[in-house]
Amino acid sequence: MVTSSPEERERVLSQIKRVIRPLYSSPPMHGAQLVATILGTPELYKQWYVSLLVTHYKFLPDLPRKNAADK
């Protein structure tokens, strides 16, 4: 941010911090509502689960493997 003086910069920064801090400590409710809707609706849950499996199996070959020789 550009201000006319270092003192003004500190005042502005202080106000910005006052606005931002609650956003991090109190996340919005819409995320929780979205999860509740998806997990509470059988068709949406099925779509989510299939998507989760596809993503899992896409990355599975990249995961490190443990075998008896590693022990």
DSSP file (Angstrom, degrees, kcal/mol; ACC not computed):
  #  RESIDUE AA STRUCTURE BP1 BP2  ACC     N-H-->O    O-->H-N    N-H-->O    O-->H-N    TCO  KAPPA ALPHA  PHI   PSI    X-CA   Y-CA   Z-CA
    1    1 A M              0   0    0      0, 0.0     2,-0.5     0, 0.0    12,-0.0   0.000 360.0 360.0 360.0 150.6    0.0    0.0    0.0
    2    2 A V        +     0   0    0      2,-0.0     2,-0.3     7,-0.0     0, 0.0  -0.936 360.0 167.5-112.7 126.0    1.1    3.5   -0.7
    3    3 A T        -     0   0    0     -2,-0.5     6,-0.0     1,-0.0     4,-0.0  -0.835  44.9-114.8-130.3 170.1    0.7    6.2    2.0
    4    4 A S  S    S+     0   0    0     -2,-0.3     3,-0.1     1,-0.1    -1,-0.0   0.641  95.2  11.9 -82.2 -13.8    1.9    9.7    2.5
    5    5 A S  S  > S-     0   0    0      1,-0.1     4,-2.1     0, 0.0     5,-0.1  -0.990  73.2-111.6-156.6 159.8    3.9    8.9    5.6
    6    6 A P  H  > S+     0   0    0      0, 0.0     4,-2.1     0, 0.0     5,-0.1   0.861 117.9  55.1 -61.8 -34.6    5.2    5.9    7.7
    7    7 A E  H  > S+     0   0    0      2,-0.2     4,-2.0     1,-0.2     5,-0.1   0.922 108.3  47.1 -64.8 -43.5    2.8    6.9   10.5
    8    8 A E  H  > S+     0   0    0      1,-0.2     4,-2.7     2,-0.2     5,-0.2   0.891 108.5  56.3 -65.2 -38.0   -0.2    6.8    8.1
    9    9 A R  H  X S+     0   0    0     -4,-2.1     4,-2.8     1,-0.2    -1,-0.2   0.925 107.3  48.9 -58.4 -45.5    1.0    3.4    6.8
   10   10 A E  H  X S+     0   0    0     -4,-2.1     4,-2.2     2,-0.2    -1,-0.2   0.887 111.3  49.6 -63.1 -39.8    1.0    2.0   10.3
   11   11 A R  H  X S+     0   0    0     -4,-2.0     4,-1.8     2,-0.2    -2,-0.2   0.928 113.8  45.2 -64.9 -44.4   -2.6    3.3   10.9
   12   12 A V  H  X S+     0   0    0     -4,-2.7     4,-2.4     2,-0.2    -2,-0.2   0.922 112.6  50.9 -65.5 -43.8   -3.8    1.8    7.6
   13   13 A L  H  X S+     0   0    0     -4,-2.8     4,-2.5    -5,-0.2    -1,-0.2   0.890 107.6  54.0 -60.7 -40.2   -2.1   -1.5    8.3
   14   14 A S  H  X S+     0   0    0     -4,-2.2     4,-1.8     1,-0.2    -1,-0.2   0.905 109.7  47.2 -60.9 -42.2   -3.6   -1.6   11.7
   15   15 A Q  H  X S+     0   0    0     -4,-1.8     4,-1.5     2,-0.2    -2,-0.2   0.890 110.3  52.1 -67.5 -39.6   -7.1   -1.2   10.2
   16   16 A I  H  X S+     0   0    0     -4,-2.4     4,-2.6     1,-0.2     3,-0.3   0.924 108.9  50.5 -62.4 -43.9   -6.5   -3.8    7.6
   17   17 A K  H  X S+     0   0    0     -4,-2.5     4,-2.5     1,-0.2    -1,-0.2   0.877 106.4  55.6 -62.0 -37.6   -5.4   -6.3   10.3
   18   18 A R  H  < S+     0   0    0     -4,-1.8    -1,-0.2     1,-0.2    -2,-0.2   0.846 112.9  42.4 -63.9 -33.2   -8.6   -5.6   12.3
   19   19 A V  H  X S+     0   0    0     -4,-1.5     4,-0.5    -3,-0.3    -2,-0.2   0.895 118.4  43.6 -78.6 -41.5  -10.6   -6.5    9.2
   20   20 A I  H >X S+     0   0    0     -4,-2.6     4,-1.2     1,-0.2     3,-1.0   0.881  98.6  69.5 -75.2 -40.4   -8.6   -9.6    8.2
   21   21 A R  H >X S+     0   0    0     -4,-2.5     4,-1.9     1,-0.3     3,-0.7   0.872  98.3  49.4 -52.3 -47.8   -8.1  -11.3   11.6
   22   22 A P  H 3> S+     0   0    0      0, 0.0     4,-2.0     0, 0.0    -1,-0.3   0.811 103.2  62.7 -64.3 -26.3  -11.7  -12.3   12.1
   23   23 A L  H << S+     0   0    0     -3,-1.0    -2,-0.2    -4,-0.5    -3,-0.1   0.869 109.2  40.4 -65.2 -34.4  -11.9  -13.8    8.6
   24   24 A Y  H << S+     0   0    0     -4,-1.2    -1,-0.2    -3,-0.7    -3,-0.1   0.850 118.2  45.1 -81.6 -35.4   -9.2  -16.3    9.5
   25   25 A S  H  < S+     0   0    0     -4,-1.9    -2,-0.2     1,-0.3    -1,-0.2   0.714 121.9  36.8 -83.8 -19.1  -10.4  -17.1   13.0
   26   26 A S  S  < S-     0   0    0     -4,-2.0    -1,-0.3    -5,-0.2     3,-0.1  -0.736  81.4-159.4-131.9  83.9  -14.1  -17.4   12.0
   27   27 A P        -     0   0    0      0, 0.0    -3,-0.1     0, 0.0    -4,-0.0  -0.226  33.8 -88.9 -62.6 154.5  -14.4  -19.1    8.6
   28   28 A P    >   -     0   0    0      0, 0.0     3,-0.6     0, 0.0     4,-0.5  -0.219  27.1-128.6 -64.1 154.2  -17.6  -18.5    6.7
   29   29 A M  T 3> S+     0   0    0      1,-0.2     4,-2.3     2,-0.2     3,-0.4   0.694  92.9  83.1 -75.8 -20.2  -20.5  -20.9    7.2
   30   30 A H  H 3> S+     0   0    0      1,-0.2     4,-2.2     2,-0.2    -1,-0.2   0.816  86.9  56.2 -62.3 -28.2  -21.1  -21.6    3.5
   31   31 A G  H <> S+     0   0    0     -3,-0.6     4,-2.3     2,-0.2    -1,-0.2   0.935 109.7  44.9 -64.9 -45.2  -18.3  -24.2    3.4
   32   32 A A  H  > S+     0   0    0     -4,-0.5     4,-2.5    -3,-0.4    -2,-0.2   0.875 113.0  51.5 -65.7 -37.2  -19.9  -26.2    6.2
   33   33 A Q  H  X S+     0   0    0     -4,-2.3     4,-2.3     2,-0.2    -1,-0.2   0.891 108.6  51.5 -66.3 -39.0  -23.3  -25.9    4.6
   34   34 A L  H  X S+     0   0    0     -4,-2.2     4,-2.5    -5,-0.2    -2,-0.2   0.935 111.1  47.1 -62.7 -46.8  -22.0  -27.1    1.3
   35   35 A V  H  X S+     0   0    0     -4,-2.3     4,-3.0     1,-0.2     5,-0.3   0.929 111.7  51.0 -60.9 -45.5  -20.5  -30.2    3.0
   36   36 A A  H  X S+     0   0    0     -4,-2.5     4,-1.5     1,-0.2    -1,-0.2   0.886 111.2  48.8 -60.2 -39.2  -23.7  -30.9    4.9
   37   37 A T  H  X S+     0   0    0     -4,-2.3     4,-0.7     2,-0.2    -1,-0.2   0.931 114.2  44.8 -66.0 -45.8  -25.7  -30.6    1.6
   38   38 A I  H >< S+     0   0    0     -4,-2.5     3,-0.8     1,-0.2     7,-0.2   0.936 118.0  42.4 -65.8 -46.8  -23.4  -33.0   -0.3
   39   39 A L  H 3< S+     0   0    0     -4,-3.0    -1,-0.2     1,-0.2    -2,-0.2   0.744 116.0  50.4 -73.5 -21.2  -23.1  -35.6    2.5
   40   40 A G  H 3< S+     0   0    0     -4,-1.5    -1,-0.2    -5,-0.3    -2,-0.2   0.472  97.9  72.3 -95.6  -2.6  -26.8  -35.3    3.3
   41   41 A T  S <X S-     0   0    0     -3,-0.8     4,-3.1    -4,-0.7     5,-0.3  -0.946  71.8-149.6-115.3 112.6  -28.1  -35.8   -0.3
   42   42 A P  H  > S+     0   0    0      0, 0.0     4,-2.3     0, 0.0     5,-0.2   0.857  95.5  46.7 -51.8 -44.2  -27.6  -39.4   -1.6
   43   43 A E  H  > S+     0   0    0      2,-0.2     4,-2.1     1,-0.2     5,-0.1   0.922 115.6  45.1 -66.9 -42.7  -27.1  -38.4   -5.3
   44   44 A L  H  > S+     0   0    0      2,-0.2     4,-2.6     1,-0.2    -1,-0.2   0.896 112.0  53.0 -66.3 -39.3  -24.6  -35.7   -4.5
   45   45 A Y  H  X S+     0   0    0     -4,-3.1     4,-2.8    -7,-0.2    -2,-0.2   0.923 108.4  50.2 -60.3 -44.2  -22.8  -37.9   -2.1
   46   46 A K  H  X S+     0   0    0     -4,-2.3     4,-2.5    -5,-0.3     5,-0.2   0.921 111.2  48.4 -61.6 -44.7  -22.5  -40.6   -4.8
   47   47 A Q  H  X S+     0   0    0     -4,-2.1     4,-2.2     1,-0.2    -1,-0.2   0.917 113.4  47.8 -60.8 -43.5  -21.1  -38.1   -7.2
   48   48 A W  H  X S+     0   0    0     -4,-2.6     4,-2.4     2,-0.2    -2,-0.2   0.923 111.8  49.6 -63.5 -44.2  -18.6  -36.8   -4.6
   49   49 A Y  H  X S+     0   0    0     -4,-2.8     4,-2.4     2,-0.2    -2,-0.2   0.904 110.8  48.7 -64.7 -42.4  -17.5  -40.3   -3.7
   50   50 A V  H  X S+     0   0    0     -4,-2.5     4,-2.6     2,-0.2    -1,-0.2   0.917 111.8  50.1 -62.5 -42.8  -17.0  -41.3   -7.3
   51   51 A S  H  X S+     0   0    0     -4,-2.2     4,-2.3    -5,-0.2    -2,-0.2   0.894 109.7  51.5 -61.7 -40.1  -15.0  -38.2   -7.9
   52   52 A L  H  X S+     0   0    0     -4,-2.4     4,-2.6     2,-0.2    -2,-0.2   0.914 110.6  48.0 -62.7 -44.1  -12.9  -38.9   -4.8
   53   53 A L  H  X S+     0   0    0     -4,-2.4     4,-2.8     2,-0.2     5,-0.2   0.912 110.2  51.5 -64.4 -42.7  -12.2  -42.5   -6.0
   54   54 A V  H  X S+     0   0    0     -4,-2.6     4,-1.7     1,-0.2    -2,-0.2   0.932 112.8  45.8 -59.8 -45.5  -11.2  -41.2   -9.4
   55   55 A T  H  X S+     0   0    0     -4,-2.3     4,-1.7     2,-0.2    -2,-0.2   0.916 112.1  51.9 -64.1 -43.1   -8.8  -38.7   -7.9
   56   56 A H  H  X S+     0   0    0     -4,-2.6     4,-1.3     1,-0.2     3,-0.3   0.942 112.6  43.8 -58.3 -50.1   -7.4  -41.3   -5.5
   57   57 A Y  H  < S+     0   0    0     -4,-2.8    -1,-0.2     1,-0.2    -2,-0.2   0.754 107.8  60.2 -72.1 -22.8   -6.7  -43.8   -8.3
   58   58 A K  H  < S+     0   0    0     -4,-1.7    -1,-0.2    -5,-0.2    -2,-0.2   0.893 115.4  33.9 -67.1 -38.6   -5.2  -41.1  -10.5
   59   59 A F  H >X S+     0   0    0     -4,-1.7     3,-1.4    -3,-0.3     4,-0.6   0.566  93.6  92.7 -94.4  -9.7   -2.5  -40.4   -7.9
   60   60 A L  G >< S+     0   0    0     -4,-1.3     3,-1.3     1,-0.3    -1,-0.2   0.869  81.0  56.2 -54.3 -43.3   -2.1  -43.9   -6.6
   61   61 A P  G 34 S+     0   0    0      0, 0.0    -1,-0.3     0, 0.0    -2,-0.1   0.776 104.9  54.7 -62.8 -22.5    0.8  -44.8   -8.9
   62   62 A D  G <4 S+     0   0    0     -3,-1.4    -2,-0.2    -4,-0.1    -3,-0.1   0.608  85.4 101.9 -85.6 -11.7    2.7  -41.8   -7.6
   63   63 A L  S << S-     0   0    0     -3,-1.3     2,-0.1    -4,-0.6    -3,-0.0  -0.466  83.5-104.7 -74.4 142.7    2.5  -42.8   -3.9
   64   64 A P        -     0   0    0      0, 0.0     2,-0.4     0, 0.0    -1,-0.1  -0.391  36.0-135.7 -65.9 144.5    5.6  -44.4   -2.4
   65   65 A R        -     0   0    0     -4,-0.1     2,-0.5    -2,-0.1     0, 0.0  -0.797   9.2-152.6-103.7 142.6    5.3  -48.1   -2.0
   66   66 A K        +     0   0    0     -2,-0.4     2,-0.3     3,-0.0     0, 0.0  -0.939  22.7 167.7-109.4 136.1    6.4  -50.1    1.0
   67   67 A N    >   -     0   0    0     -2,-0.5     3,-1.6     1,-0.0     4,-0.5  -0.844  52.3 -88.2-136.9 178.0    7.4  -53.7    0.6
   68   68 A A  G >  S+     0   0    0     -2,-0.3     3,-1.1     1,-0.3    -1,-0.0   0.820 122.8  59.7 -59.3 -32.5    9.1  -56.4    2.7
   69   69 A A  G 3  S+     0   0    0      1,-0.2    -1,-0.3     2,-0.1    -3,-0.0   0.725  97.4  61.1 -70.0 -20.8   12.6  -55.2    1.5
   70   70 A D  G <         0   0    0     -3,-1.6    -1,-0.2     1,-0.2    -2,-0.2   0.634 360.0 360.0 -79.3 -13.7   12.0  -51.7    3.0
   71   71 A K    <         0   0    0     -3,-1.1    -1,-0.2    -4,-0.5    -2,-0.1   0.484 360.0 360.0 -75.8 360.0   11.6  -53.0    6.5
